Amino acid sequence: MIGFDLTEEQANYQKKARTFAEKEMKPYADELDRRQGTAFDWGIVRRFARANLLGLNVPKEYGGLGVDLLTAALVAEELGAACLGISEAAGGTWLATLCLTLVGNEDQKKRYLPLVCGEQGNLAGLAVTEAEAGSDIGGIRTKVVRKVDHYVLNGAKAFITNAGLSRFYIVFATTDPQKRQAGLNAFIVDGDASGLTLGAVDDKMGLRAAQTGELLFENVEVPLENLLGTENTGFLIAMQTLDMSRPCLGAGAVGAAKAAFETALAYARERIVCGRPIIENQAISFMLADMATEIDAARLLTWRACWLVDQGLDSTKASSMSKIFATEMAERVCSRAIQILGGQGYTRKWPVEKYYRDVKASQIYEGTNQIQRMIISSML
Ligand SMILES: Cc1cc2nc3c(=O)[nH]c(=O)nc-3n(C[C@H](O)[C@H](O)[C@H](O)COP(=O)(O)OP(=O)(O)OC[C@H]3O[C@@H](n4cnc5c(N)ncnc54)[C@H](O)[C@@H]3O)c2cc1C
C-alpha cells in the first residue's frame, strides 16, 4: 500500500517550519544576500536556536528534535522556500550532526551533539573538500599522524560551509595519500582548537547569507577519542552521511522552486500585456503547468528517498536520483520564472534572480550531479 498522507506530527513540523520561514527568515533574505562579506548574521542563528532547528536531526536524548528524514525534508523544503542561503547555515550543521549521529560512539555523541541543540546557537560543519580534492575524495591531502596520546592534523580544506563559525567540525584526513580512499579518517575537531584558522572566505554567486571558506590546519592536536569509527574508515563514513543528506538537499531545492513558481504564477495573473493577463497566453500557462508538474515529481522523488532511509532500506540510488532531479528541476523552474517576469525578473526588485543564483549551488555540493550520475549508472 502506498500513501501520501503525512502523519499529524509531520504536518505539524511542516506548518511550524512554514511559519518560522515566513517570520524569521523571509524578512531578512534580501538584506543578507546583499551584505555577504561584511559580517555573518548571528541573529538568524539565534532564531534557529530558539526553535531548536539546528538540532533538527539530533536524537531527543541529546537535546535535539530527533525527527525522521522525511520530516527533516518537509522542514528543509519550507526553509528553502524562504531563503536557501540562510538555511545553508543550518544545513551545514545538520550534515555534521547527521554524520556524528550515524557513526559516533556514545561518548562522542554525549560530548558534541548537545552543543548545537536548544538555545545555545552553535553551528557545526563537515569538512571534506580540498582545493585539489572535491569530486575526488581519494585525493585528500590533509595529513593525520598518530602520536602516543593524540593525532596531529596538517593541511587545508576548501568551500566549507560554516567555516570559521562552527563549534566543531567533522574533518576528513589521510594517514597516507598513496592509499587514497583506504587511508581516510574522520575526526571531530573543536572549532577553537589551537592551529585551526579560517582562510579565505568565498565571495559566492548565491547562498550569500551563508559563510563558506577555507579551513587551515597547522599542527592541530586532536584527542585519540575524537576519531570517528575505526582508523581508515573515513571514506565509508563520508559516503554513508551523504547518502542520507542528499534527499534533504533536494527538498531545499524543491522549496526554492516552489517559491519561484508562486511568484511567477501571481505575476502572470496580474501582468497585462496587449490588454489581457499574460497567463491567458498558452505559452505562459503551459510553462506554469510544466513548472508545477516538475516540482511535484521532484518532491515525490525526495520523499521516496527519505522513506527508504527511514525504513533502513538501501537508499543510495534513490538518494542520488532525487538530488539530480530536484536540483536541475529547480534551476529550470527558476529560469522560467525569470522569463515569465520578463525584464522585471532580471532585476533585484524581484526575488526570482536570487532563487536562481541560490539553487545553482545545489547541483555542485554534497557530490556534483555528474558524480551522482556515476553512482546511479554504476548501480544500473
Ligand atoms: C556553496 C558551497 C558549499 C559547500 N559546502 C561544503 C561543505 O560544507 N563541506 C565540504 O566538504 N565541501 C563543501 N563544498 C564543496 C563541494 O562539495 C565541491 O565543490 C564539490 O564536491 C565539487 O568539487 P570541486 O569543486 O573540486 O569540483 P571538481 O571535482 O574539480 O569538478 C569539476 C567539474 O568536473 C566534474 N567531474 C569531476 N570528475 C568527474 C568525472 N569523473 N566524471 C564526470 N565529471 C566529473 C564535476 O562534476 C564538476 O562539474 C561546497 C561547495 C559549494 C559551492
Ligand as a Chemical Component Dictionary entry (heavy atoms), coordinates in Angstrom:
data_LIG
# 
_chem_comp.id                   LIG 
_chem_comp.type                 NON-POLYMER 
_chem_comp.pdbx_formal_charge   0 
_chem_comp.three_letter_code    LIG 
# 
loop_
_chem_comp_atom.comp_id 
_chem_comp_atom.atom_id 
_chem_comp_atom.alt_atom_id 
_chem_comp_atom.type_symbol 
_chem_comp_atom.charge 
_chem_comp_atom.model_Cartn_x 
_chem_comp_atom.model_Cartn_y 
_chem_comp_atom.model_Cartn_z 
_chem_comp_atom.pdbx_ordinal 
LIG C1  C1  C 0 28.230 26.733 -1.678  1  
LIG C2  C2  C 0 29.076 25.535 -1.453  2  
LIG C3  C3  C 0 29.115 24.935 -0.197  3  
LIG C4  C4  C 0 29.924 23.826 0.039   4  
LIG N1  N1  N 0 29.979 23.286 1.293   5  
LIG C5  C5  C 0 30.838 22.267 1.528   6  
LIG C6  C6  C 0 30.983 21.737 2.865   7  
LIG O1  O1  O 0 30.311 22.174 3.818   8  
LIG N2  N2  N 0 31.880 20.737 3.067   9  
LIG C7  C7  C 0 32.637 20.223 2.061   10 
LIG O2  O2  O 0 33.425 19.323 2.315   11 
LIG N3  N3  N 0 32.519 20.710 0.784   12 
LIG C8  C8  C 0 31.655 21.704 0.505   13 
LIG N4  N4  N 0 31.540 22.205 -0.765  14 
LIG C9  C9  C 0 32.409 21.677 -1.810  15 
LIG C10 C10 C 0 31.702 20.801 -2.830  16 
LIG O3  O3  O 0 31.285 19.612 -2.238  17 
LIG C11 C11 C 0 32.668 20.600 -4.018  18 
LIG O4  O4  O 0 32.787 21.849 -4.668  19 
LIG C12 C12 C 0 32.182 19.525 -4.974  20 
LIG O5  O5  O 0 32.291 18.243 -4.401  21 
LIG C13 C13 C 0 32.958 19.533 -6.310  22 
LIG O6  O6  O 0 34.318 19.540 -6.106  23 
LIG P1  P1  P 0 35.230 20.601 -6.909  24 
LIG O7  O7  O 0 34.661 21.947 -6.698  25 
LIG O8  O8  O 0 36.633 20.368 -6.549  26 
LIG O9  O9  O 0 34.994 20.238 -8.439  27 
LIG P2  P2  P 0 35.836 19.181 -9.261  28 
LIG O10 O10 O 0 35.911 17.898 -8.560  29 
LIG O11 O11 O 0 37.117 19.819 -9.699  30 
LIG O12 O12 O 0 34.917 19.005 -10.546 31 
LIG C14 C14 C 0 34.859 19.979 -11.593 32 
LIG C15 C15 C 0 33.823 19.514 -12.604 33 
LIG O13 O13 O 0 34.236 18.257 -13.161 34 
LIG C16 C16 C 0 33.216 17.283 -12.973 35 
LIG N5  N5  N 0 33.835 15.994 -12.769 36 
LIG C17 C17 C 0 34.803 15.656 -11.898 37 
LIG N6  N6  N 0 35.108 14.353 -12.000 38 
LIG C18 C18 C 0 34.304 13.847 -12.960 39 
LIG C19 C19 C 0 34.115 12.574 -13.531 40 
LIG N7  N7  N 0 34.842 11.514 -13.143 41 
LIG N8  N8  N 0 33.197 12.421 -14.497 42 
LIG C20 C20 C 0 32.456 13.482 -14.912 43 
LIG N9  N9  N 0 32.569 14.716 -14.412 44 
LIG C21 C21 C 0 33.481 14.907 -13.457 45 
LIG C22 C22 C 0 32.430 17.763 -11.760 46 
LIG O14 O14 O 0 31.132 17.223 -11.753 47 
LIG C23 C23 C 0 32.460 19.269 -11.981 48 
LIG O15 O15 O 0 31.449 19.597 -12.893 49 
LIG C24 C24 C 0 30.708 23.299 -1.024  50 
LIG C25 C25 C 0 30.654 23.893 -2.298  51 
LIG C26 C26 C 0 29.855 24.987 -2.513  52 
LIG C27 C27 C 0 29.815 25.603 -3.890  53 
# 
loop_
_chem_comp_bond.comp_id 
_chem_comp_bond.atom_id_1 
_chem_comp_bond.atom_id_2 
_chem_comp_bond.value_order 
_chem_comp_bond.pdbx_ordinal 
LIG C1  C2  SING 1  
LIG C2  C3  SING 2  
LIG C2  C26 DOUB 3  
LIG C3  C4  DOUB 4  
LIG C4  N1  SING 5  
LIG C4  C24 SING 6  
LIG N1  C5  DOUB 7  
LIG C5  C6  SING 8  
LIG C5  C8  SING 9  
LIG C6  O1  DOUB 10 
LIG C6  N2  SING 11 
LIG N2  C7  SING 12 
LIG C7  O2  DOUB 13 
LIG C7  N3  SING 14 
LIG N3  C8  DOUB 15 
LIG C8  N4  SING 16 
LIG N4  C9  SING 17 
LIG N4  C24 SING 18 
LIG C9  C10 SING 19 
LIG C10 O3  SING 20 
LIG C10 C11 SING 21 
LIG C11 O4  SING 22 
LIG C11 C12 SING 23 
LIG C12 O5  SING 24 
LIG C12 C13 SING 25 
LIG C13 O6  SING 26 
LIG O6  P1  SING 27 
LIG P1  O7  DOUB 28 
LIG P1  O8  SING 29 
LIG P1  O9  SING 30 
LIG O9  P2  SING 31 
LIG P2  O10 DOUB 32 
LIG P2  O11 SING 33 
LIG P2  O12 SING 34 
LIG O12 C14 SING 35 
LIG C14 C15 SING 36 
LIG C15 O13 SING 37 
LIG C15 C23 SING 38 
LIG O13 C16 SING 39 
LIG C16 N5  SING 40 
LIG C16 C22 SING 41 
LIG N5  C17 SING 42 
LIG N5  C21 SING 43 
LIG C17 N6  DOUB 44 
LIG N6  C18 SING 45 
LIG C18 C19 SING 46 
LIG C18 C21 DOUB 47 
LIG C19 N7  SING 48 
LIG C19 N8  DOUB 49 
LIG N8  C20 SING 50 
LIG C20 N9  DOUB 51 
LIG N9  C21 SING 52 
LIG C22 O14 SING 53 
LIG C22 C23 SING 54 
LIG C23 O15 SING 55 
LIG C24 C25 DOUB 56 
LIG C25 C26 SING 57 
LIG C26 C27 SING 58 
# 
